[in-house]
Amino acid sequence: MKTIRRNPTNNTFKVPSWTGLFLLLGLLGTGACAPLTVNEEKQMGRGVAQDVMEEMTLVEDPLVVAYVRDIGFKIVKAAGPQPFDYKFYVVENDVINAFALPAGWIFVHTETILKARNVSELSGVIGHEVGHVALRHIANNYRRQQSVGIAHQVGVLAAEVLVGGIGADAADIGGGLAGTAYLNTFSREAEEEADIFAVLTLPKAGYDPEGLVTFFEVMQAESSGSYTPEFLRSHPTSDERIKTTQRLVNRLPSRSGLLKSDGDKLIQVQDRIRKLEKRNK
Ligand SMILES: [Zn+2]
């Protein structure tokens, strides 16, 4: 697979700003065992988002960004009043992935948009990520991880990233994101809850939620041999999970009138992404 790099001529490992990580460790140092408050989560989100934006290449093309934001904000509106101002960004990256940072900073990789066969699939992924934020999984994760020694483990992650030993994706993930990746490792229950959130919220936003199920299948098909798409690694998709989500979709009273495809719109966005990637190679 092709790899998009920010600095194609410079392969030296970039030491990240670590703002988010230090903020995270600073919060850990408070010793509080409660979940993050809304304000703490907002503060953490700002710090980590700053790292992400410094370390990853964001797509600035207005057509692409507006397309993802439109879907994202429709879902947020459908979810009802929220304590956070959600923000949606597109990251130029050829790995299928999407992730949520604390307080509603949501990032979608270009490869996810390219692999989505219709808007229902893309909205399924975004709906799932909004679910993690809306259900306060990151705040609760913080408490859960703390009880198993997150400070130690984040420290280990940081050390591994510094020596570039965390795996093939380390250079792409960037050190400041190690803590984020950690906060994005959700329990199976949290994954199920985010799936349920997506299935129940997407219809209110006008989208057919079955795309979440069919996109799981796309991701499974992408897995071959030892290769597993990143989204699958952080979002293990068992046959059981697919079946459970499909059952939930089948139980919805009616899906008539819900958007599965938006015609040429997604195709235009995908064309634009391919052109951008070609130009940036
Ligand atoms: Zn998830």
Residues whose N, C-alpha, C, O or C-beta is under 5 A from the ligand:
A	BS01	ZN	E191 A194 H235
